[in-house]
Amino acid sequence: MTSEAVRDLMLYGMLMVSAAGFYAMFYALGRMLGRPGVVAFSYLFALLQALGALGMILPPHLDPFWKYLIAFSSVVYLFVPQGMWWVVTTFHEKEHAH
């Protein structure tokens, strides 16, 4: 693998991870503030996360195991912010009910 390929994989990985973080942050912020526009904005970062994953999956540099792992984690993470929002709000609803 060339140094350029390593650099590209690192940049795509950084894009995937940082975009996932911004996706979660803006999703939660939009839900907390009751601002659907901010939630919609968060989905742009979900798209960037998926593009970062594709940038690592499509080139021939990684073994199939890593490509499947990256694809799986990217798809699963698309649902993590919604799932965590449900967990947190459900937990606090039960907490306030007592």
Phi and psi in radians as a Rosetta constraint file:
Dihedral C 1 N 2 CA 2 C 2 CIRCULARHARMONIC -1.393 0.35
Dihedral N 2 CA 2 C 2 N 3 CIRCULARHARMONIC 2.867 0.35
Dihedral C 2 N 3 CA 3 C 3 CIRCULARHARMONIC -1.140 0.35
Dihedral N 3 CA 3 C 3 N 4 CIRCULARHARMONIC -0.553 0.35
Dihedral C 3 N 4 CA 4 C 4 CIRCULARHARMONIC -1.162 0.35
Dihedral N 4 CA 4 C 4 N 5 CIRCULARHARMONIC -0.663 0.35
Dihedral C 4 N 5 CA 5 C 5 CIRCULARHARMONIC -1.161 0.35
Dihedral N 5 CA 5 C 5 N 6 CIRCULARHARMONIC -0.713 0.35
Dihedral C 5 N 6 CA 6 C 6 CIRCULARHARMONIC -1.103 0.35
Dihedral N 6 CA 6 C 6 N 7 CIRCULARHARMONIC -0.779 0.35
Dihedral C 6 N 7 CA 7 C 7 CIRCULARHARMONIC -1.028 0.35
Dihedral N 7 CA 7 C 7 N 8 CIRCULARHARMONIC -0.812 0.35
Dihedral C 7 N 8 CA 8 C 8 CIRCULARHARMONIC -1.093 0.35
Dihedral N 8 CA 8 C 8 N 9 CIRCULARHARMONIC -0.750 0.35
Dihedral C 8 N 9 CA 9 C 9 CIRCULARHARMONIC -1.075 0.35
Dihedral N 9 CA 9 C 9 N 10 CIRCULARHARMONIC -0.722 0.35
Dihedral C 9 N 10 CA 10 C 10 CIRCULARHARMONIC -1.132 0.35
Dihedral N 10 CA 10 C 10 N 11 CIRCULARHARMONIC -0.727 0.35
Dihedral C 10 N 11 CA 11 C 11 CIRCULARHARMONIC -1.161 0.35
Dihedral N 11 CA 11 C 11 N 12 CIRCULARHARMONIC -0.730 0.35
Dihedral C 11 N 12 CA 12 C 12 CIRCULARHARMONIC -1.149 0.35
Dihedral N 12 CA 12 C 12 N 13 CIRCULARHARMONIC -0.661 0.35
Dihedral C 12 N 13 CA 13 C 13 CIRCULARHARMONIC -1.120 0.35
Dihedral N 13 CA 13 C 13 N 14 CIRCULARHARMONIC -0.727 0.35
Dihedral C 13 N 14 CA 14 C 14 CIRCULARHARMONIC -1.128 0.35
Dihedral N 14 CA 14 C 14 N 15 CIRCULARHARMONIC -0.698 0.35
Dihedral C 14 N 15 CA 15 C 15 CIRCULARHARMONIC -1.075 0.35
Dihedral N 15 CA 15 C 15 N 16 CIRCULARHARMONIC -0.793 0.35
Dihedral C 15 N 16 CA 16 C 16 CIRCULARHARMONIC -1.068 0.35
Dihedral N 16 CA 16 C 16 N 17 CIRCULARHARMONIC -0.822 0.35
Dihedral C 16 N 17 CA 17 C 17 CIRCULARHARMONIC -1.235 0.35
Dihedral N 17 CA 17 C 17 N 18 CIRCULARHARMONIC -0.805 0.35
Dihedral C 17 N 18 CA 18 C 18 CIRCULARHARMONIC -1.199 0.35
Dihedral N 18 CA 18 C 18 N 19 CIRCULARHARMONIC -0.666 0.35
Dihedral C 18 N 19 CA 19 C 19 CIRCULARHARMONIC -1.128 0.35
Dihedral N 19 CA 19 C 19 N 20 CIRCULARHARMONIC -0.657 0.35
Dihedral C 19 N 20 CA 20 C 20 CIRCULARHARMONIC -1.086 0.35
Dihedral N 20 CA 20 C 20 N 21 CIRCULARHARMONIC -0.700 0.35
Dihedral C 20 N 21 CA 21 C 21 CIRCULARHARMONIC -1.130 0.35
Dihedral N 21 CA 21 C 21 N 22 CIRCULARHARMONIC -0.774 0.35
Dihedral C 21 N 22 CA 22 C 22 CIRCULARHARMONIC -1.164 0.35
Dihedral N 22 CA 22 C 22 N 23 CIRCULARHARMONIC -0.616 0.35
Dihedral C 22 N 23 CA 23 C 23 CIRCULARHARMONIC -1.027 0.35
Dihedral N 23 CA 23 C 23 N 24 CIRCULARHARMONIC -0.878 0.35
Dihedral C 23 N 24 CA 24 C 24 CIRCULARHARMONIC -1.112 0.35
Dihedral N 24 CA 24 C 24 N 25 CIRCULARHARMONIC -0.731 0.35
Dihedral C 24 N 25 CA 25 C 25 CIRCULARHARMONIC -1.127 0.35
Dihedral N 25 CA 25 C 25 N 26 CIRCULARHARMONIC -0.858 0.35
Dihedral C 25 N 26 CA 26 C 26 CIRCULARHARMONIC -1.234 0.35
Dihedral N 26 CA 26 C 26 N 27 CIRCULARHARMONIC -0.559 0.35
Dihedral C 26 N 27 CA 27 C 27 CIRCULARHARMONIC -1.101 0.35
Dihedral N 27 CA 27 C 27 N 28 CIRCULARHARMONIC -0.871 0.35
Dihedral C 27 N 28 CA 28 C 28 CIRCULARHARMONIC -1.123 0.35
Dihedral N 28 CA 28 C 28 N 29 CIRCULARHARMONIC -0.725 0.35
Dihedral C 28 N 29 CA 29 C 29 CIRCULARHARMONIC -1.084 0.35
Dihedral N 29 CA 29 C 29 N 30 CIRCULARHARMONIC -0.771 0.35
Dihedral C 29 N 30 CA 30 C 30 CIRCULARHARMONIC -1.094 0.35
Dihedral N 30 CA 30 C 30 N 31 CIRCULARHARMONIC -0.700 0.35
Dihedral C 30 N 31 CA 31 C 31 CIRCULARHARMONIC -1.207 0.35
Dihedral N 31 CA 31 C 31 N 32 CIRCULARHARMONIC -0.725 0.35
Dihedral C 31 N 32 CA 32 C 32 CIRCULARHARMONIC -1.116 0.35
Dihedral N 32 CA 32 C 32 N 33 CIRCULARHARMONIC -0.697 0.35
Dihedral C 32 N 33 CA 33 C 33 CIRCULARHARMONIC -1.511 0.35
Dihedral N 33 CA 33 C 33 N 34 CIRCULARHARMONIC -0.109 0.35
Dihedral C 33 N 34 CA 34 C 34 CIRCULARHARMONIC 1.162 0.35
Dihedral N 34 CA 34 C 34 N 35 CIRCULARHARMONIC 0.649 0.35
Dihedral C 34 N 35 CA 35 C 35 CIRCULARHARMONIC -2.001 0.35
Dihedral N 35 CA 35 C 35 N 36 CIRCULARHARMONIC 1.687 0.35
Dihedral C 35 N 36 CA 36 C 36 CIRCULARHARMONIC -1.025 0.35
Dihedral N 36 CA 36 C 36 N 37 CIRCULARHARMONIC -0.492 0.35
Dihedral C 36 N 37 CA 37 C 37 CIRCULARHARMONIC -1.133 0.35
Dihedral N 37 CA 37 C 37 N 38 CIRCULARHARMONIC -0.635 0.35
Dihedral C 37 N 38 CA 38 C 38 CIRCULARHARMONIC -1.235 0.35
Dihedral N 38 CA 38 C 38 N 39 CIRCULARHARMONIC -0.672 0.35
Dihedral C 38 N 39 CA 39 C 39 CIRCULARHARMONIC -1.084 0.35
Dihedral N 39 CA 39 C 39 N 40 CIRCULARHARMONIC -0.767 0.35
Dihedral C 39 N 40 CA 40 C 40 CIRCULARHARMONIC -1.088 0.35
Dihedral N 40 CA 40 C 40 N 41 CIRCULARHARMONIC -0.689 0.35
Dihedral C 40 N 41 CA 41 C 41 CIRCULARHARMONIC -1.066 0.35
Dihedral N 41 CA 41 C 41 N 42 CIRCULARHARMONIC -0.612 0.35
Dihedral C 41 N 42 CA 42 C 42 CIRCULARHARMONIC -1.084 0.35
Dihedral N 42 CA 42 C 42 N 43 CIRCULARHARMONIC -0.524 0.35
Dihedral C 42 N 43 CA 43 C 43 CIRCULARHARMONIC -1.191 0.35
Dihedral N 43 CA 43 C 43 N 44 CIRCULARHARMONIC -0.372 0.35
Dihedral C 43 N 44 CA 44 C 44 CIRCULARHARMONIC -1.098 0.35
Dihedral N 44 CA 44 C 44 N 45 CIRCULARHARMONIC -0.662 0.35
Dihedral C 44 N 45 CA 45 C 45 CIRCULARHARMONIC -1.264 0.35
Dihedral N 45 CA 45 C 45 N 46 CIRCULARHARMONIC -0.533 0.35
Dihedral C 45 N 46 CA 46 C 46 CIRCULARHARMONIC -1.103 0.35
Dihedral N 46 CA 46 C 46 N 47 CIRCULARHARMONIC -0.693 0.35
Dihedral C 46 N 47 CA 47 C 47 CIRCULARHARMONIC -1.127 0.35
Dihedral N 47 CA 47 C 47 N 48 CIRCULARHARMONIC -0.758 0.35
Dihedral C 47 N 48 CA 48 C 48 CIRCULARHARMONIC -1.082 0.35
Dihedral N 48 CA 48 C 48 N 49 CIRCULARHARMONIC -0.654 0.35
Dihedral C 48 N 49 CA 49 C 49 CIRCULARHARMONIC -1.063 0.35
Dihedral N 49 CA 49 C 49 N 50 CIRCULARHARMONIC -0.793 0.35
Dihedral C 49 N 50 CA 50 C 50 CIRCULARHARMONIC -1.129 0.35
Dihedral N 50 CA 50 C 50 N 51 CIRCULARHARMONIC -0.657 0.35
Dihedral C 50 N 51 CA 51 C 51 CIRCULARHARMONIC -1.153 0.35
Dihedral N 51 CA 51 C 51 N 52 CIRCULARHARMONIC -0.677 0.35
Dihedral C 51 N 52 CA 52 C 52 CIRCULARHARMONIC -1.078 0.35
Dihedral N 52 CA 52 C 52 N 53 CIRCULARHARMONIC -0.707 0.35
Dihedral C 52 N 53 CA 53 C 53 CIRCULARHARMONIC -1.121 0.35
Dihedral N 53 CA 53 C 53 N 54 CIRCULARHARMONIC -0.768 0.35
Dihedral C 53 N 54 CA 54 C 54 CIRCULARHARMONIC -1.075 0.35
Dihedral N 54 CA 54 C 54 N 55 CIRCULARHARMONIC -0.627 0.35
Dihedral C 54 N 55 CA 55 C 55 CIRCULARHARMONIC -1.113 0.35
Dihedral N 55 CA 55 C 55 N 56 CIRCULARHARMONIC -0.436 0.35
Dihedral C 55 N 56 CA 56 C 56 CIRCULARHARMONIC -1.599 0.35
Dihedral N 56 CA 56 C 56 N 57 CIRCULARHARMONIC -0.504 0.35
Dihedral C 56 N 57 CA 57 C 57 CIRCULARHARMONIC -1.435 0.35
Dihedral N 57 CA 57 C 57 N 58 CIRCULARHARMONIC -0.725 0.35
Dihedral C 57 N 58 CA 58 C 58 CIRCULARHARMONIC -1.210 0.35
Dihedral N 58 CA 58 C 58 N 59 CIRCULARHARMONIC -0.733 0.35
Dihedral C 58 N 59 CA 59 C 59 CIRCULARHARMONIC -1.126 0.35
Dihedral N 59 CA 59 C 59 N 60 CIRCULARHARMONIC 2.732 0.35
Dihedral C 59 N 60 CA 60 C 60 CIRCULARHARMONIC -1.465 0.35
Dihedral N 60 CA 60 C 60 N 61 CIRCULARHARMONIC 0.295 0.35
Dihedral C 60 N 61 CA 61 C 61 CIRCULARHARMONIC -1.412 0.35
Dihedral N 61 CA 61 C 61 N 62 CIRCULARHARMONIC -0.517 0.35
Dihedral C 61 N 62 CA 62 C 62 CIRCULARHARMONIC -1.702 0.35
Dihedral N 62 CA 62 C 62 N 63 CIRCULARHARMONIC 2.639 0.35
Dihedral C 62 N 63 CA 63 C 63 CIRCULARHARMONIC -1.182 0.35
Dihedral N 63 CA 63 C 63 N 64 CIRCULARHARMONIC 2.726 0.35
Dihedral C 63 N 64 CA 64 C 64 CIRCULARHARMONIC -0.966 0.35
Dihedral N 64 CA 64 C 64 N 65 CIRCULARHARMONIC -0.647 0.35
Dihedral C 64 N 65 CA 65 C 65 CIRCULARHARMONIC -0.951 0.35
Dihedral N 65 CA 65 C 65 N 66 CIRCULARHARMONIC -0.843 0.35
Dihedral C 65 N 66 CA 66 C 66 CIRCULARHARMONIC -1.196 0.35
Dihedral N 66 CA 66 C 66 N 67 CIRCULARHARMONIC -0.636 0.35
Dihedral C 66 N 67 CA 67 C 67 CIRCULARHARMONIC -1.118 0.35
Dihedral N 67 CA 67 C 67 N 68 CIRCULARHARMONIC -0.759 0.35
Dihedral C 67 N 68 CA 68 C 68 CIRCULARHARMONIC -1.151 0.35
Dihedral N 68 CA 68 C 68 N 69 CIRCULARHARMONIC -0.697 0.35
Dihedral C 68 N 69 CA 69 C 69 CIRCULARHARMONIC -1.110 0.35
Dihedral N 69 CA 69 C 69 N 70 CIRCULARHARMONIC -0.773 0.35
Dihedral C 69 N 70 CA 70 C 70 CIRCULARHARMONIC -1.125 0.35
Dihedral N 70 CA 70 C 70 N 71 CIRCULARHARMONIC -0.780 0.35
Dihedral C 70 N 71 CA 71 C 71 CIRCULARHARMONIC -1.086 0.35
Dihedral N 71 CA 71 C 71 N 72 CIRCULARHARMONIC -0.805 0.35
Dihedral C 71 N 72 CA 72 C 72 CIRCULARHARMONIC -1.073 0.35
Dihedral N 72 CA 72 C 72 N 73 CIRCULARHARMONIC -0.843 0.35
Dihedral C 72 N 73 CA 73 C 73 CIRCULARHARMONIC -1.138 0.35
Dihedral N 73 CA 73 C 73 N 74 CIRCULARHARMONIC -0.617 0.35
Dihedral C 73 N 74 CA 74 C 74 CIRCULARHARMONIC -1.174 0.35
Dihedral N 74 CA 74 C 74 N 75 CIRCULARHARMONIC -0.745 0.35
Dihedral C 74 N 75 CA 75 C 75 CIRCULARHARMONIC -1.165 0.35
Dihedral N 75 CA 75 C 75 N 76 CIRCULARHARMONIC -0.787 0.35
Dihedral C 75 N 76 CA 76 C 76 CIRCULARHARMONIC -1.096 0.35
Dihedral N 76 CA 76 C 76 N 77 CIRCULARHARMONIC -0.723 0.35
Dihedral C 76 N 77 CA 77 C 77 CIRCULARHARMONIC -1.166 0.35
Dihedral N 77 CA 77 C 77 N 78 CIRCULARHARMONIC -0.316 0.35
Dihedral C 77 N 78 CA 78 C 78 CIRCULARHARMONIC -1.073 0.35
Dihedral N 78 CA 78 C 78 N 79 CIRCULARHARMONIC -0.401 0.35
Dihedral C 78 N 79 CA 79 C 79 CIRCULARHARMONIC -1.840 0.35
Dihedral N 79 CA 79 C 79 N 80 CIRCULARHARMONIC -0.089 0.35
Dihedral C 79 N 80 CA 80 C 80 CIRCULARHARMONIC -1.138 0.35
Dihedral N 80 CA 80 C 80 N 81 CIRCULARHARMONIC -0.836 0.35
Dihedral C 80 N 81 CA 81 C 81 CIRCULARHARMONIC -1.016 0.35
Dihedral N 81 CA 81 C 81 N 82 CIRCULARHARMONIC -0.724 0.35
Dihedral C 81 N 82 CA 82 C 82 CIRCULARHARMONIC -1.147 0.35
Dihedral N 82 CA 82 C 82 N 83 CIRCULARHARMONIC -0.732 0.35
Dihedral C 82 N 83 CA 83 C 83 CIRCULARHARMONIC -1.117 0.35
Dihedral N 83 CA 83 C 83 N 84 CIRCULARHARMONIC -0.750 0.35
Dihedral C 83 N 84 CA 84 C 84 CIRCULARHARMONIC -1.197 0.35
Dihedral N 84 CA 84 C 84 N 85 CIRCULARHARMONIC -0.607 0.35
Dihedral C 84 N 85 CA 85 C 85 CIRCULARHARMONIC -1.083 0.35
Dihedral N 85 CA 85 C 85 N 86 CIRCULARHARMONIC -0.754 0.35
Dihedral C 85 N 86 CA 86 C 86 CIRCULARHARMONIC -1.101 0.35
Dihedral N 86 CA 86 C 86 N 87 CIRCULARHARMONIC -0.778 0.35
Dihedral C 86 N 87 CA 87 C 87 CIRCULARHARMONIC -1.059 0.35
Dihedral N 87 CA 87 C 87 N 88 CIRCULARHARMONIC -0.851 0.35
Dihedral C 87 N 88 CA 88 C 88 CIRCULARHARMONIC -1.148 0.35
Dihedral N 88 CA 88 C 88 N 89 CIRCULARHARMONIC -0.803 0.35
Dihedral C 88 N 89 CA 89 C 89 CIRCULARHARMONIC -1.194 0.35
Dihedral N 89 CA 89 C 89 N 90 CIRCULARHARMONIC -0.647 0.35
Dihedral C 89 N 90 CA 90 C 90 CIRCULARHARMONIC -1.138 0.35
Dihedral N 90 CA 90 C 90 N 91 CIRCULARHARMONIC -0.751 0.35
Dihedral C 90 N 91 CA 91 C 91 CIRCULARHARMONIC -1.056 0.35
Dihedral N 91 CA 91 C 91 N 92 CIRCULARHARMONIC -0.786 0.35
Dihedral C 91 N 92 CA 92 C 92 CIRCULARHARMONIC -1.300 0.35
Dihedral N 92 CA 92 C 92 N 93 CIRCULARHARMONIC -0.494 0.35
Dihedral C 92 N 93 CA 93 C 93 CIRCULARHARMONIC -1.113 0.35
Dihedral N 93 CA 93 C 93 N 94 CIRCULARHARMONIC -0.766 0.35
Dihedral C 93 N 94 CA 94 C 94 CIRCULARHARMONIC -1.158 0.35
Dihedral N 94 CA 94 C 94 N 95 CIRCULARHARMONIC -0.619 0.35
Dihedral C 94 N 95 CA 95 C 95 CIRCULARHARMONIC -1.142 0.35
Dihedral N 95 CA 95 C 95 N 96 CIRCULARHARMONIC -0.718 0.35
Dihedral C 95 N 96 CA 96 C 96 CIRCULARHARMONIC -1.363 0.35
Dihedral N 96 CA 96 C 96 N 97 CIRCULARHARMONIC -0.300 0.35
Dihedral C 96 N 97 CA 97 C 97 CIRCULARHARMONIC -1.290 0.35
Dihedral N 97 CA 97 C 97 N 98 CIRCULARHARMONIC -0.357 0.35
